[in-house]
Amino acid sequence: MNRKVMCWIGAVAFAALVGGCGGGQSQPTGQEQPAAASAAKKTVDMSTVGSISGTIKLDGTAPKYRPINMSADPYCVKANHGGVLPQEVVTGDGNTLANVVVYVKTGAEDYSFPTPTDSVTLDQKGCMYVPHVVALMVGQTLSVVNSDDTTHNIHPTPADNREWNKSQPPKAPPITDSFARPEVAIPVKCNVHPWMKSYIAVMANPYYAVTDTDGKFDLKNLPPGTYTIEAWQEKYGTQDQTVTIGNKEDKTGVDFTFKAGS
């Protein structure tokens, strides 16, 4: 046997010996290990729950809006005698602020919550979305109805959920759909009537509210803990507060103030 063949046989034998050492149990450095199974989530003990409440206000003068030009659809003009104003900023007595979504952003992750079986309705009435802002939980049914005698189309444009665009003639059955992931908030438009705008806030937990013109919110049935409470407004953005509540504590005066022009 010549020298080259002997060297080759020796190299193969050495490689086999090295490969066998360790029994195939070692892992390359830096390789990701399987994630540990997540702990089971808790259910809320209703004997311990409290609440967080407050008021949302606007500091300054609200924008002055002109009535929406709906002349592209005679039905819409007829349905709104005297015109209708954009809903971007709506205030009440004392400059309280409507259409603000207030919700528990963090702090409830260790708990499980059933998906509500009831649906949330978004109406198309007078060629406007009513209400202007709706909120619902992940997986909960959104029911879209058309109360007008004109055709609309509903077009949510989410960043983290599936986009869809559906036409709805007058007296058509409700359109139902749902959203798989939390998102605050999803813009909704109507491609037939470009002035129609709305927002859908999709929540991971049931602790949320959308303010009326009185600007008030009340987040009920919260277990004791520390929470990040966020207030979202379509023009002025978001504000956060950290709030801790104890056993059966009702914490009031958790107020938010948005600055006009910001």
C-alpha positions as CSV (number, residue, x, y, z in Angstrom):
1,M,0.0,0.0,0.0
2,N,1.5,3.3,-1.0
3,R,2.0,6.2,1.4
4,K,-0.8,8.4,0.0
5,V,-3.5,5.7,0.5
6,M,-2.3,5.0,4.0
7,C,-2.6,8.7,4.9
8,W,-6.1,8.9,3.5
9,I,-7.2,5.9,5.6
10,G,-5.7,7.4,8.7
11,A,-7.5,10.7,8.2
12,V,-10.9,9.0,7.7
13,A,-10.5,6.9,10.9
14,F,-9.5,9.9,12.9
15,A,-12.5,11.9,11.7
16,A,-14.9,9.0,12.6
17,L,-13.3,8.7,16.1
18,V,-13.7,12.5,16.8
19,G,-17.3,12.5,15.4
20,G,-18.3,9.7,17.7
21,C,-17.0,11.3,20.9
22,G,-19.8,13.0,22.9
23,G,-22.5,10.7,21.6
24,G,-24.1,13.5,19.4
25,Q,-25.4,15.3,22.5
26,S,-23.6,18.6,22.2
27,Q,-25.1,21.7,20.6
28,P,-23.3,24.3,18.6
29,T,-22.5,27.5,20.6
30,G,-25.3,30.0,20.4
31,Q,-27.9,27.7,19.1
32,E,-31.4,28.6,20.4
33,Q,-32.8,26.2,22.9
34,P,-36.5,25.2,23.0
35,A,-38.6,27.7,24.9
36,A,-39.9,26.5,28.2
37,A,-43.6,25.9,28.4
38,S,-45.4,29.1,29.5
39,A,-47.2,29.0,32.9
40,A,-50.9,28.7,32.9
41,K,-52.7,32.0,33.1
42,K,-54.8,33.0,36.0
43,T,-58.5,33.8,36.2
44,V,-59.6,37.0,38.0
45,D,-60.8,36.5,41.6
46,M,-63.9,38.7,41.6
47,S,-63.8,39.0,45.3
48,T,-60.6,41.1,45.1
49,V,-61.4,43.4,42.1
50,G,-61.5,47.2,42.1
51,S,-61.6,50.0,39.5
52,I,-59.8,52.9,37.9
53,S,-61.7,55.9,36.7
54,G,-61.1,59.5,35.6
55,T,-61.9,62.2,33.0
56,I,-60.3,63.2,29.7
57,K,-60.0,66.9,28.9
58,L,-58.6,69.2,26.2
59,D,-56.4,72.0,27.3
60,G,-57.0,74.8,24.9
61,T,-59.5,75.5,22.1
62,A,-60.8,72.7,19.9
63,P,-60.3,73.1,16.1
64,K,-63.0,74.9,14.2
65,Y,-64.4,72.6,11.5
66,R,-66.5,73.4,8.5
67,P,-69.4,71.2,7.6
68,I,-68.4,68.2,5.4
69,N,-69.0,68.6,1.7
70,M,-71.2,65.6,0.8
71,S,-72.4,66.9,-2.6
72,A,-70.9,63.9,-4.4
73,D,-74.0,61.9,-3.2
74,P,-77.4,63.7,-3.1
75,Y,-78.7,61.2,-0.6
76,C,-76.0,62.1,1.9
77,V,-76.9,65.8,1.5
78,K,-80.6,65.1,2.1
79,A,-79.8,62.9,5.1
80,N,-77.9,65.7,6.9
81,H,-80.0,68.9,6.9
82,G,-77.7,71.7,7.9
83,G,-74.6,69.7,7.4
84,V,-72.4,67.6,9.8
85,L,-69.0,68.3,11.2
86,P,-65.9,66.1,11.2
87,Q,-65.6,64.0,14.4
88,E,-61.8,64.3,14.7
89,V,-62.1,66.4,17.9
90,V,-65.4,66.5,19.8
91,T,-65.7,68.3,23.1
92,G,-68.3,68.7,25.8
93,D,-69.0,71.0,28.7
94,G,-65.8,72.0,30.5
95,N,-63.7,71.0,27.4
96,T,-64.1,67.3,28.1
97,L,-63.0,65.1,25.2
98,A,-65.0,62.4,23.5
99,N,-63.9,59.5,21.3
100,V,-60.8,58.8,23.5
101,V,-59.9,55.1,24.0
102,V,-58.7,54.4,27.5
103,Y,-57.4,51.0,28.3
104,V,-55.1,48.8,30.3
105,K,-52.0,48.6,28.1
106,T,-49.9,46.4,30.4
107,G,-50.3,44.7,33.7
108,A,-53.1,42.1,32.8
109,E,-50.9,39.7,30.8
110,D,-50.9,37.0,33.5
111,Y,-54.7,36.6,33.3
112,S,-56.9,34.8,30.8
113,F,-60.1,36.4,29.5
114,P,-62.9,34.7,27.5
115,T,-63.8,36.2,24.1
116,P,-67.1,38.0,24.4
117,T,-70.0,36.3,22.7
118,D,-71.9,39.5,21.9
119,S,-71.0,41.6,18.8
120,V,-70.1,45.2,18.5
121,T,-72.0,47.2,16.0
122,L,-70.6,49.8,13.6
123,D,-73.4,51.6,11.7
124,Q,-73.4,53.7,8.5
125,K,-76.0,56.3,9.1
126,G,-76.3,59.7,7.4
127,C,-73.2,58.8,5.4
128,M,-71.1,58.8,8.6
129,Y,-69.8,55.9,10.7
130,V,-71.6,55.7,14.0
131,P,-70.0,55.5,16.5
132,H,-66.9,57.3,15.4
133,V,-64.7,55.0,17.6
134,V,-65.6,51.5,18.6
135,A,-63.6,49.1,20.8
136,L,-63.8,45.3,21.0
137,M,-61.6,42.4,22.1
138,V,-59.5,40.1,20.0
139,G,-61.7,37.5,18.3
140,Q,-64.9,39.4,19.1
141,T,-67.4,39.9,16.3
142,L,-67.7,43.2,14.6
143,S,-71.1,43.7,13.0
144,V,-71.3,46.4,10.3
145,V,-74.8,47.6,9.2
146,N,-76.0,50.0,6.6
147,S,-78.9,52.2,7.7
148,D,-78.6,54.4,4.6
149,D,-80.4,54.2,1.2
150,T,-77.1,54.4,-0.6
151,T,-74.2,51.9,-1.1
152,H,-71.2,52.0,1.2
153,N,-68.0,50.0,1.5
154,I,-66.2,49.3,4.7
155,H,-62.4,49.3,4.4
156,P,-60.3,48.9,7.6
157,T,-56.6,49.5,7.0
158,P,-54.8,47.9,9.9
159,A,-51.0,47.6,10.5
160,D,-51.1,44.4,12.5
161,N,-54.3,42.7,11.3
162,R,-55.8,41.5,8.0
163,E,-57.0,44.2,5.7
164,W,-60.4,43.8,4.1
165,N,-62.7,45.9,1.9
166,K,-66.4,44.9,1.5
167,S,-69.3,46.6,-0.3
168,Q,-72.7,46.9,1.4
169,P,-75.8,48.0,-0.5
170,P,-78.9,49.4,1.2
171,K,-80.8,46.9,3.3
172,A,-78.1,44.3,2.9
173,P,-77.4,41.8,5.7
174,P,-74.8,42.9,8.3
175,I,-71.2,42.3,7.5
176,T,-69.4,40.4,10.3
177,D,-65.7,40.0,10.9
178,S,-63.2,39.9,13.7
179,F,-59.5,40.7,14.3
180,A,-56.8,38.3,15.4
181,R,-54.4,40.7,17.2
182,P,-54.6,43.7,19.5
183,E,-54.3,47.1,17.7
184,V,-55.1,50.6,18.8
185,A,-56.5,51.8,16.6
186,I,-57.4,50.6,13.1
187,P,-58.5,53.4,10.7
188,V,-61.7,52.7,8.7
189,K,-62.7,54.4,5.5
190,C,-65.4,54.2,2.8
191,N,-64.0,54.3,-0.7
192,V,-67.4,55.5,-2.0
193,H,-67.6,58.4,0.4
194,P,-64.1,59.6,1.2
195,W,-65.2,61.8,4.2
196,M,-66.4,58.7,6.1
197,K,-63.8,57.8,8.7
198,S,-63.9,55.7,11.9
199,Y,-61.5,53.8,14.1
200,I,-61.6,50.3,15.6
201,A,-59.6,49.6,18.8
202,V,-58.9,45.9,19.2
203,M,-58.0,44.9,22.8
204,A,-56.2,42.0,24.5
205,N,-58.2,42.4,27.7
206,P,-61.7,43.6,28.7
207,Y,-60.4,46.7,30.5
208,Y,-61.2,49.5,28.1
209,A,-63.7,52.4,27.5
210,V,-64.4,54.9,24.8
211,T,-65.3,58.3,26.2
212,D,-68.5,60.2,25.5
213,T,-68.8,64.0,25.5
214,D,-68.6,63.9,29.3
215,G,-65.0,62.6,28.9
216,K,-65.4,60.0,31.7
217,F,-64.1,56.5,31.8
218,D,-64.4,53.7,34.4
219,L,-62.3,50.5,34.1
220,K,-64.1,48.0,36.3
221,N,-63.3,44.5,37.7
222,L,-59.5,45.0,37.8
223,P,-57.6,42.6,40.1
224,P,-55.1,44.2,42.5
225,G,-51.9,45.2,40.7
226,T,-49.9,47.8,38.9
227,Y,-51.1,48.8,35.4
228,T,-50.1,51.1,32.5
229,I,-53.2,53.0,31.6
230,E,-53.1,54.5,28.1
231,A,-55.4,57.1,26.6
232,W,-55.5,57.3,22.7
233,Q,-56.9,60.1,20.7
234,E,-56.8,60.1,16.9
235,K,-55.4,63.7,16.5
236,Y,-53.4,64.1,19.7
237,G,-51.8,60.7,20.1
238,T,-51.3,58.8,23.3
239,Q,-50.6,59.4,27.0
240,D,-49.7,56.8,29.7
241,Q,-50.0,56.7,33.4
242,T,-48.8,54.0,35.8
243,V,-51.5,53.2,38.4
244,T,-51.5,50.7,41.3
245,I,-54.7,49.5,43.0
246,G,-55.0,47.3,46.0
247,N,-57.6,44.8,47.1
248,K,-61.1,46.0,46.3
249,E,-59.8,49.5,45.7
250,D,-61.6,52.0,43.5
251,K,-59.1,54.6,42.4
252,T,-60.6,57.8,41.1
253,G,-59.2,60.9,39.6
254,V,-56.9,59.2,37.1
255,D,-57.3,62.1,34.6
256,F,-55.7,62.8,31.3
257,T,-55.3,66.2,29.6
258,F,-54.4,66.6,25.9
259,K,-53.1,69.9,24.7
260,A,-54.8,71.5,21.8
261,G,-52.5,72.1,18.9
262,S,-50.1,69.3,19.9
